[in-house]
């Protein structure tokens, strides 16, 4: 089992502290959800895990299998088996999805023998179709002329082929209709079962968590995790709202 451990993490942006001592553990094969209002620090946490240069770790540590990754570059962290699904995936003009994924796979494991390009292309086309994406996505730039929902589905395709140990998905459910949400959830569950991937699902709503059935839910407020519970915590959040539950947690 692999483990991503966040210990007393304090993070500042331009001298302003955003995270105030976050403690969190994510194991391979487990699904954790993290919920909170806008500005509570959820995206700051995800970007810090991947070494975004704007986020300064002032205290604490991030450990992968017991080893600190704070001095590692973003690509080194990815090569360990970490994956980040972006809240707003950007377009990369001139780089096709097929070439992008093959290059990422090779960078992650240079010694591995890659699948024949033609067979790989055919397999990728089938996976695109299973996600409800047109085959034209293969030949255009990554996320080029794609809707928000299509970009999120593209993140799921990338995740499948990179087969990460731990995946952090930042609001992967935003911009998805009911059918697309179910498709994304099914891919998360499949990746957990087949790849033994551990997940941290960052979201505002219970919709995604209802489908993925997480093992644990964390409530984040003002840069701290103030309450942790089972799947019932997400339901309680929808019923009571953030303000009431945070007040209860602080009492």
C-alpha positions in Angstrom: 0.0 0.0 0.0 1.2 3.5 -0.8 0.4 6.5 1.3 0.4 10.3 0.8 0.6 12.0 4.2 0.2 15.7 4.9 1.5 16.7 8.3 0.8 20.0 10.0 0.9 21.8 6.6 1.0 25.5 6.7 1.1 27.4 3.3 1.3 31.1 2.5 0.8 33.1 -0.7 2.6 36.4 -0.9 3.1 36.3 2.9 -0.6 35.6 3.6 -1.1 32.2 5.3 -3.9 30.2 3.6 -3.5 26.7 5.2 -3.1 26.7 9.0 -1.9 23.2 9.8 -3.6 20.6 7.7 -3.2 16.9 8.6 -4.5 14.4 6.1 -3.6 10.8 5.0 -4.6 9.3 1.6 -3.9 5.6 1.0 -3.9 3.7 -2.3 -7.2 1.9 -2.9 -9.2 4.4 -0.8 -11.4 7.3 -1.7 -11.5 10.4 0.5 -13.7 13.4 -0.1 -12.9 17.0 1.0 -15.6 19.6 1.1 -15.7 23.3 2.0 -16.8 26.7 0.8 -15.0 28.7 -1.8 -11.8 30.1 -0.3 -11.5 27.4 2.4 -8.2 26.2 1.1 -9.1 23.1 -0.9 -7.5 24.1 -4.2 -4.5 25.6 -2.3 -4.0 22.1 -0.8 -4.0 20.4 -4.2 -1.7 22.9 -5.8 0.7 22.7 -2.9 0.9 18.9 -3.1 2.1 19.3 -6.7 4.7 22.0 -5.9 3.0 25.1 -7.5 5.7 27.9 -7.1 3.2 30.5 -5.9 2.5 28.5 -2.7 5.1 28.6 0.0 5.2 25.8 2.6 6.1 27.6 5.8 5.7 24.6 8.1 4.9 20.9 8.0 5.7 18.3 5.4 4.2 16.3 2.6 5.3 12.6 2.6 4.9 9.9 -0.1 5.6 6.5 1.4 7.4 8.2 4.3 9.7 10.4 2.1 9.3 14.1 1.9 8.5 15.4 -1.6 8.8 19.2 -0.8 12.1 19.5 -2.6 10.9 17.6 -5.6 9.8 19.3 -8.9 6.3 18.8 -10.1 7.3 16.3 -12.8 9.2 14.3 -10.2 6.1 14.2 -8.0 4.1 13.0 -10.9 6.6 10.3 -11.7 6.2 9.0 -8.2 2.6 8.2 -9.1 0.7 11.3 -8.1 -1.9 12.8 -10.5 -3.8 16.1 -10.4 -7.1 16.6 -12.2 -7.4 20.3 -12.7 -10.4 22.4 -11.7 -10.1 24.3 -15.0 -8.0 22.2 -17.5 -6.3 24.4 -20.0 -6.0 23.9 -23.8 -2.6 23.0 -25.3 -2.6 24.0 -28.9 -0.5 21.9 -31.3 -0.2 18.9 -29.0 -2.6 16.1 -29.8 -4.2 14.1 -27.0 -2.6 10.9 -28.3 0.9 12.4 -28.4 0.4 14.0 -25.0 -0.6 10.8 -23.3 2.2 8.7 -24.9 4.8 11.3 -24.0 3.5 11.4 -20.4 3.6 7.6 -20.2 7.2 7.5 -21.5 8.3 10.3 -19.1 6.8 8.4 -16.2 8.6 5.1 -17.1 11.3 5.6 -19.8 12.3 2.0 -19.6 8.8 0.6 -20.4 8.1 -0.6 -23.9 5.3 1.5 -25.3 2.4 0.0 -27.2 2.5 0.1 -31.0 1.3 3.6 -32.0 -1.4 2.2 -34.3 -2.8 -0.1 -31.6 -2.5 2.6 -29.0 -4.4 5.0 -31.2 -7.2 2.4 -31.7 -7.4 1.7 -28.0 -7.5 5.4 -27.1 -10.3 6.0 -29.7 -12.4 3.3 -28.0 -11.8 4.8 -24.6 -12.8 8.2 -25.9 -16.0 6.8 -27.3 -16.8 5.1 -23.9 -16.5 8.5 -22.3 -18.8 10.1 -24.8 -16.1 12.0 -26.6 -15.7 12.2 -30.4 -12.8 10.6 -32.1 -11.8 14.0 -33.4 -10.3 14.7 -30.0 -7.4 12.5 -31.0 -6.2 14.8 -33.8 -6.8 18.2 -32.2 -4.9 20.0 -29.5 -5.5 18.9 -25.9 -8.8 20.5 -24.8 -8.8 22.7 -27.9 -12.4 23.8 -28.6 -13.7 21.6 -25.8 -16.4 22.4 -23.4 -15.8 22.3 -19.6 -17.4 18.9 -19.3 -15.4 17.5 -22.2 -12.2 18.7 -20.6 -13.1 16.9 -17.4 -13.7 13.7 -19.3 -10.3 14.2 -21.0 -8.7 14.3 -17.5 -10.3 10.9 -16.8 -8.7 9.5 -20.0 -5.3 10.9 -19.0 -5.7 9.4 -15.5 -6.5 6.0 -16.9 -3.4 5.8 -19.0 -1.0 7.2 -16.4 -2.5 4.8 -13.8 -1.5 6.9 -10.7 -1.0 5.6 -7.2 -2.8 8.7 -5.7 -5.1 11.0 -7.7 -6.3 14.4 -6.5 -9.3 15.5 -8.5 -10.1 19.2 -8.0 -13.9 19.7 -8.6 -13.9 17.1 -11.4 -17.7 17.2 -11.1 -18.1 20.9 -12.0 -19.6 21.5 -15.5 -20.9 17.9 -15.8 -24.5 17.0 -16.6 -26.1 14.0 -14.8 -25.0 11.4 -17.4 -21.4 12.8 -17.6 -21.2 12.8 -13.8 -22.2 9.2 -13.6 -19.6 8.3 -16.3 -16.8 10.1 -14.4 -17.8 8.4 -11.2 -17.8 5.0 -12.8 -14.3 5.7 -14.1 -13.1 6.7 -10.6 -14.5 3.5 -9.1 -13.0 1.4 -11.9 -9.6 3.0 -11.5 -9.8 2.3 -7.8 -10.7 -1.4 -8.3 -8.4 -2.1 -11.3 -5.4 0.2 -10.5 -5.7 0.3 -6.7 -5.5 4.1 -7.0 -6.3 6.2 -4.0 -8.4 9.4 -4.5 -8.8 12.8 -2.9 -12.0 14.2 -4.4 -12.4 17.9 -3.9 -16.0 19.0 -4.3 -18.7 21.4 -3.1 -21.6 18.9 -3.5 -22.7 15.4 -2.5 -23.5 14.4 -6.0 -20.1 12.9 -6.9 -19.7 11.4 -3.5 -23.1 9.7 -3.7 -21.8 7.8 -6.8 -18.3 7.1 -5.6 -19.0 6.1 -2.0 -15.9 7.5 -0.3 -14.4 5.9 2.7 -13.9 9.2 4.6 -15.1 12.8 4.2 -13.2 15.8 5.5 -14.7 19.3 6.0 -12.3 22.2 5.4 -12.9 25.6 6.8 -10.6 28.6 6.8 -7.5 26.6 5.9 -8.1 23.8 8.4 -9.9 20.4 8.5 -12.4 21.0 11.2 -14.4 17.7 11.0 -13.9 14.2 9.6 -16.5 11.5 9.2 -17.9 8.8 6.9 -20.1 9.2 3.8 -22.9 10.4 6.1 -21.0 13.7 6.7 -21.6 14.8 3.1 -25.3 14.2 3.5 -25.3 16.1 6.8 -23.5 19.0 5.0 -26.3 19.2 2.4 -29.0 19.1 5.0 -27.5 21.5 7.5 -25.2 23.7 5.3 -21.6 24.6 5.9 -22.2 27.3 8.5 -24.2 25.2 10.9 -21.8 22.2 10.6 -18.7 24.4 11.1 -20.3 26.0 14.1 -21.1 22.5 15.6 -17.5 21.4 14.9 -16.0 24.4 16.7 -18.2 24.0 19.8 
